[in-house]
């Protein structure tokens, strides 16, 4: 298993704040599946970020979040 790091940018469809952050994960060496990584970032990081910004009374749907992977590399 190899640990990787990704720099990414996430935008919400309504909330006008962008998330710029890094994300680490482990996978077998090989090609990085960008679609899988984007989904993982939405579930494990960005949804929590936008929920914090939006507050408890504003539900955050993962369909409203767009993730752009800027760069990835082994960590």
DRENLOTOR-59485 format. One line per field, with one value per residue: residue number from 1; x, y, z of N, C-alpha, C in turn. Coordinates in steps of 0.2 Angstrom, whole numbers, plus 5000, padded with zeros to 4 digits. Atoms other than C-alpha are relative to their C-alpha. Layout:
REM residues N
n <- NUM/...;
n.u <- X/...;
n.v <- Y/...;
n.w <- Z/...;
ca.u <- X/...;
ca.v <- Y/...;
ca.w <- Z/...;
c.u <- X/...;
c.v <- Y/...;
c.w <- Z/...;
END
This chain:
REM residues 75
n <- 1/2/3/4/5/6/7/8/9/10/11/12/13/14/15/16/17/18/19/20/21/22/23/24/25/26/27/28/29/30/31/32/33/34/35/36/37/38/39/40/41/42/43/44/45/46/47/48/49/50/51/52/53/54/55/56/57/58/59/60/61/62/63/64/65/66/67/68/69/70/71/72/73/74/75;
n.u <- 5004/4996/5004/5000/5003/5003/5002/5006/5005/5007/5005/5007/5004/5003/4996/4995/4993/4996/4996/4993/4997/4996/5003/4995/5004/4996/5003/4994/4996/5003/5004/5005/5006/5002/5007/5001/4997/5004/5005/4998/4999/5006/5003/4996/4997/5004/5006/5000/4998/5006/5005/4997/5001/5007/5004/5004/5007/4999/4998/4995/5001/4994/5001/4999/4993/4996/4993/4995/4993/4995/4994/4999/4993/4999/4998;
n.v <- 4994/4994/4994/4994/4994/4997/4993/5000/4995/5002/4995/5002/4997/4994/4997/4997/5000/5006/5003/5002/5004/5006/5006/5006/5007/5006/5004/5004/4996/5000/4994/4997/4999/4993/5000/5003/4995/4994/5002/5001/4993/4997/5003/5000/4994/4994/5000/4997/4993/4996/5001/4996/4993/4999/5000/5006/4999/5001/5007/5000/5006/5001/4998/4993/4999/5002/5000/5000/5002/4996/5004/5006/5003/5005/4996;
n.w <- 5000/5000/4998/5005/4998/5005/4999/5004/4999/5000/5000/4998/5005/4997/4995/5004/4998/5003/4995/5002/4994/5002/4997/5001/5000/5002/5005/5003/5005/5007/5003/4995/5002/4998/4998/4993/4995/4999/4996/4994/4997/4998/4994/4994/4999/5002/4997/4993/5000/5002/4995/4995/5003/5001/4994/4999/5003/5007/5002/5006/5004/5004/5007/5001/4999/5005/4998/5005/4998/5002/5000/4996/5000/4994/4994;
ca.u <- 5000/5006/5000/4996/4992/4981/4979/4961/4948/4930/4915/4897/4883/4876/4888/4900/4916/4929/4938/4957/4965/4975/4969/4979/4973/4981/4979/4989/5002/4996/4984/4974/4956/4951/4933/4934/4946/4934/4920/4930/4935/4917/4911/4926/4931/4921/4904/4909/4918/4902/4891/4902/4900/4882/4876/4865/4849/4856/4857/4873/4870/4886/4878/4880/4899/4911/4929/4944/4960/4974/4989/4993/5009/5015/5017;
ca.v <- 5000/5017/5034/5048/5066/5076/5095/5099/5113/5111/5122/5121/5125/5138/5142/5155/5150/5138/5125/5123/5109/5093/5075/5059/5041/5024/5013/4999/5007/5011/5023/5035/5034/5053/5050/5038/5051/5065/5055/5050/5069/5074/5061/5062/5080/5093/5088/5092/5108/5115/5108/5118/5134/5132/5128/5114/5121/5119/5101/5098/5086/5078/5082/5100/5099/5099/5094/5098/5088/5100/5088/5071/5062/5048/5055;
ca.w <- 5000/4996/5004/4992/4994/4983/4982/4977/4976/4980/4976/4982/4970/4982/4995/4988/4997/4989/4999/4995/5004/5003/5006/5009/5006/5004/4989/4980/4969/4951/4942/4953/4949/4949/4949/4964/4973/4970/4977/4992/4995/4994/5007/5019/5018/5008/5014/5032/5027/5018/5032/5044/5033/5029/5047/5054/5046/5028/5021/5010/4996/4988/4971/4974/4977/4963/4966/4955/4958/4956/4959/4966/4971/4983/5001;
c.u <- 5004/4995/5001/4997/4998/4998/4994/4997/4993/4995/4993/4996/4997/5004/5006/5007/5003/5004/5006/5003/5004/4996/5005/4995/5005/4997/5006/5003/4996/4996/4996/4994/4997/4993/4998/5003/4995/4994/5002/5001/4993/4997/5004/5002/4995/4993/5000/5002/4994/4995/5002/4998/4993/4995/4996/4993/5000/5003/5005/4999/5007/4999/5001/5007/5004/5008/5005/5007/5005/5007/5000/5007/5000/5002/5005;
c.v <- 5006/5006/5005/5006/5003/5008/5001/5007/4998/5006/4997/5004/5007/5004/5003/5001/4993/4997/4998/4996/4994/4994/4994/4994/4995/4996/4996/5005/4999/5006/5002/5001/5007/5000/4997/5005/5006/4998/4999/5007/5003/4997/5001/5007/5006/5000/5003/5007/5004/4999/5005/5008/5001/4999/4994/5000/4999/4994/5001/4993/4999/5002/5007/5002/4998/5000/4999/4998/5004/4996/4994/4997/4995/5005/4997;
c.w <- 5000/5002/4994/5003/4994/5002/4996/5002/4999/5000/5001/4995/5002/5004/4996/5003/4997/5006/4996/5005/4997/5003/4999/5001/4998/4995/4998/4995/4993/4999/5006/4996/5002/5002/5007/5005/5001/5004/5008/5004/5002/5006/5006/5002/4998/5002/5007/5000/4998/5005/5006/4998/5000/5007/5000/4997/4992/4998/4994/4997/4996/4993/4999/5001/4994/5002/4994/5003/4996/4998/5005/5000/5006/5006/5004;
END
